[in-house]
């Protein structure tokens, strides 16, 4: 699909454009219409997210020896989008942990081909007890909700095998991400800290984790950073 702007002329009128700049005129617009148009453009899209996130993960994990049929743990999992994608890429099994009942109910409404390989535990991630560590421990949109990052990052490390990997995904502090959250005030329900790549890596290193590689998304409705850690 080709995106075209809505205009009344067949050819762009450069004379009118530069005259308006010269005279300091601002084009008339309906604020409500523009706001809703931007909301539509910057709306979550599962198919687009799968394409963008899949591309980022392939770059992030290129050349990395992932355990065959890995055991995956996703913290603050929501509907387990990240784990479901990793299972498609690598096989294995997944455990989703979240204490939000509505997230759990939303997951149960999804008909996913990997559902027979996923266990959902509706409980507090800080009280989580598991019999053995996992090959991959991951989270998508979790650590930015905590002002002090050390404890939440230590939970990832606690449940990861010494030779395993951790995948951390956070929304980036960028113009696009700020615009996304501005036009979606209904999702701003608690503390969220947008992070630059530099700040995120510094906080991860301070917590005792070792960043191996970092990749930034391209083409989604907000920008997110993915970091592979050991």
N, C-alpha and C positions, 0 to 999 in steps of 0.2 A: 504494500500500500504506500502511495506517495502522499505526504502531508502537504497541503496547500493552505495558505492563509485566506481568510474570507475578505474579499475586496470588491469594489464596484467597477473597477476599470480593468481592461484587458492588459494594459501596460502600466508598470509602476510610474507614478508621476513624480519625477525627481525635482521639478520646479516647485511643486507644492510642498514637497518634503523640506527643501532647503529654505523656502520662504517661511515656513512655520518655525524652523530653527532660528531664523533671523529675528522673527517677531516674538519669540518666546512663547508661542502658543502650545498648549497641550491638547492632544486629541480628546474629543468627548468620548466617554465610555460609561457603561453601566457597571458599577463596582460589583454588584451581586452576580451578574452574568459572568464577569471575568473570574471572580472567586470560584464559582462552581465549575467553570471550564478548567481552571488550574487543578481543582480537586479531581476532576475526571482524568486529566492527564497524569497526575501523580497519585494514582490509585494502585493498591496492591494487586498483583496479577500472578497467580500461581504458576501458570505456564511460562511467563517471562522470567519469574524468579528461578524456576528450575533450569532454564537455559543459562542464565547469568551465573547462578551459583555453581552449576555443573562445570562451567568453563573456568571459574575461579578455583574450584577444588582440584581440577585436573592440573592447573598451573602450580597450585600450592603443593600437590603431592607428587609431582613429576620426579621420577628417580628415587622416590622414597619406598623402601621395602615395607609394605603393609602386611601384617600377619595374615596368612590365608584364612578365610572364613572368620574374620575378626569379631570379637565381642565388643559391642559399642554401647557406651553409656552416654546419654544426653541429659544434661542437668537443666532444670527450668525449661522443659522440653516443649511446652505448649502442645501443638499437634504433631510434633516430631518430624517436621519437614526435613531437617538436616539429616537425621538418622535414616529416614526413608530413602533419601537420595544416596547416602553412603552405602546402604544395603543394595541398592540397584547397581552401584559401581563395583562393590567388592564382595557381595554376599555376606554371610555371617548371620549374627543375631543382634538384636538391640534391646536395651532397657531404657525406657523413658521415665523420667522422674519429674513430677510437678505436683504442687499441693493445691492447684486451682481446679475446682470442680468443673467450671465451665470449659476450661481447656480440655479436660478429660472427656467431657461430653462431646465437644467438637471433634476430638480425635475419633471417638466411637462412631461418628456419623460419616467418617471417611472410609470409602471402600478402596483399600490399598492392597496391591498384590503381595506385599511383604508382611501383612498383618499377622500371619501365622508364625512369623519369626520375631515378633515384637511383644515385649511385656511392658505394661504401663503400671507404674507404682505411684499411687496418689498419696504422696507424703512429702515432708519437709526435707529438702536436700541437705540441710545442715545436721539432720538426725539420721541420715541414710546409713544403713549397715548392709554390707554385701559380703558374701563368703570369700570372694577372690577379686583381685583387681582386673581392669579391663584393658583390651588392646588399644582402644581409642576412647578417649573421654572428650566430649565436645559440648559446646553451648552456642546458641545463636540468639543474640539480643538479651543477654543476661547480665554480664558484669557491669554494663553501663548504668544499671539501676542501683548500684551500691557505691556510696561515697568513698568508703574505705575498701579498697580492692583486695587487700592481702588475704582476708579470710575466705572470700568467695573463690579466689584463685587457688588457695591451698586445698579446697575441696576437690577441684579438678585433679590436682597432683596426688591427693590421698588415694583416689580410686583408680589411678593409672599405673599399669605395670612399669617397672623401671626401664624396660626397653620399648614401651609403648609410646603413643603420640597423643597430644592434646590439640584440638582445633578450637580456637576462640574466634567468634565472629561478632563484631560490634558495628553499629552505625557510626559513620565518620562525621567529623565536624567539617562540613563543606556547605557551600551555598545551596546545592541541590537538596541535601538532607535537611537543612534549616527550613527551606521552602516547604518541603514535604510535611514537616511537623507543624509549621505555621498554618497550613490549610487543612490540617486534620487535628483540630484541637480536641476532638473527642477521645483521642488515644493518649493525650498528655495527662495521665491520671496519677502520676507519681514522679519520683526523682529519676531523671535520665541525664546522663552526662555524655555529650557528644565528644568523641576523642579524635585528635589528629593521630596520624601514624606514629609520629615521634613520641607523643605523650603515651600512647597505648604501649609501645614497645618499652618505654622507660618503666612504666608501672608493672609490666609483666616481668621484667628483669629484676626489679626491686623485690618482687614477691618470691624470687628464688627459681623461677622458671627460665628455661633457656629457649629464646625464639630461634627457630631454624630458618623460617622463611615467612614473608608477609606479602600478600597480594591484595590489590584493591579492585572492587567490582567496576564494571563498565557497562552502562546501558540499562540499569534498573531505575526505578522511580526514586530511589535515594541511594547514596553511596555507602558501601559497607567495607570494612577491613577484615580480612581473614588472616589469622596468624597461626602457624604451625609451631608447636612447642614440644620440648622434651623435658 
